[in-house]
């Protein structure tokens, strides 16, 4: 739908409505396939926030990279099926705590932000096996969290 007509498909004030308002405010793309051939082998990846209610609800991969975002809205936690989140290349100072609610999350890329702290509660996400953090200045990372990760890139790590 064009020119915001998608707003008519949801209740004003719902998490979907709020997420779409946020996405429009920050000029976040209405999904584009990153690689059209991925769908043949893997699940398709999209960059942005879909303005289609069903696609938004079913998404497993979310790419919000390189939008110069300073915050991730709390409403994003309602996207319950996410397994993979890429929020790299933004201007995030704080780790989005809502991510701690994703029980199926397997991978997160927080690279190239200005995040200095990763919450130790990430260790309780039983499916999470990859945190990519290149170009942040992370401090005081929980030892148990480090041990849980299979593929972790710590760049500029300071105790």
Residue pairs with C-beta under 8 A, 6 or more apart in sequence:
1 9
1 51
4 24
6 20
6 51
6 52
6 53
7 17
7 20
9 53
10 16
10 17
10 20
10 53
11 17
15 75
15 78
16 53
16 56
16 57
16 75
16 78
18 73
18 75
19 49
19 56
19 73
19 75
19 76
19 78
20 49
20 51
22 28
22 49
22 73
22 75
23 30
23 48
23 49
23 51
26 67
26 69
27 67
28 48
28 49
28 64
28 67
29 47
29 48
29 49
30 48
30 49
30 50
30 51
31 46
31 47
31 48
31 49
31 50
31 55
32 46
32 47
32 48
33 39
33 44
33 45
33 46
34 45
34 46
34 47
34 63
35 45
36 44
38 44
38 45
43 60
43 61
44 61
45 61
45 63
45 84
46 55
46 59
46 61
46 62
46 63
47 63
47 64
47 65
48 63
48 64
49 56
49 62
49 64
50 56
50 59
56 79
57 79
57 81
58 81
59 79
59 81
59 82
60 81
60 82
60 83
60 84
61 82
61 83
61 84
61 85
62 76
62 79
62 82
62 84
62 85
62 86
63 86
64 72
64 85
64 86
64 87
64 90
65 86
65 87
65 88
65 89
65 90
65 109
66 88
66 89
66 90
67 89
67 90
68 90
68 91
69 87
69 90
69 91
69 92
70 90
70 91
70 92
70 93
71 92
71 94
71 96
72 87
72 92
72 96
72 98
72 99
74 98
76 96
76 98
77 98
77 99
77 101
77 102
80 102
80 104
81 104
82 102
82 104
82 105
83 104
83 105
83 106
83 107
83 127
84 105
84 106
84 107
84 108
85 99
85 102
85 105
85 107
85 108
85 109
86 108
86 109
87 96
87 108
87 109
87 110
87 113
88 109
88 110
88 111
88 112
88 113
88 132
89 111
89 112
89 113
90 112
90 113
91 113
91 114
92 110
92 113
92 114
92 115
93 113
93 114
93 115
93 116
94 115
94 117
95 110
95 115
95 117
95 118
95 119
97 119
99 105
99 108
99 122
100 119
100 121
100 122
100 124
100 125
102 125
103 125
103 126
103 127
104 127
105 125
105 127
105 128
106 127
106 128
106 129
106 130
107 128
107 129
107 130
107 131
107 132
108 128
108 130
108 131
108 132
109 132
109 133
110 118
110 131
110 132
110 133
110 136
111 132
111 133
111 134
111 135
111 136
111 153
111 155
112 134
112 135
112 136
113 135
113 136
114 136
114 137
115 133
115 136
115 138
116 136
116 137
116 138
116 139
117 138
117 139
117 140
118 131
118 133
118 138
118 141
118 142
118 145
120 142
120 144
120 145
122 128
122 131
122 145
123 142
123 144
123 145
123 148
128 148
128 149
129 148
129 149
129 150
129 151
130 149
130 150
130 151
130 152
131 149
131 152
132 151
132 152
132 153
133 152
133 153
133 154
133 155
134 153
134 155
135 155
135 156
136 155
136 156
137 156
137 158
138 154
138 155
138 156
138 157
138 158
139 157
139 158
139 159
140 159
141 154
141 157
146 152
146 154
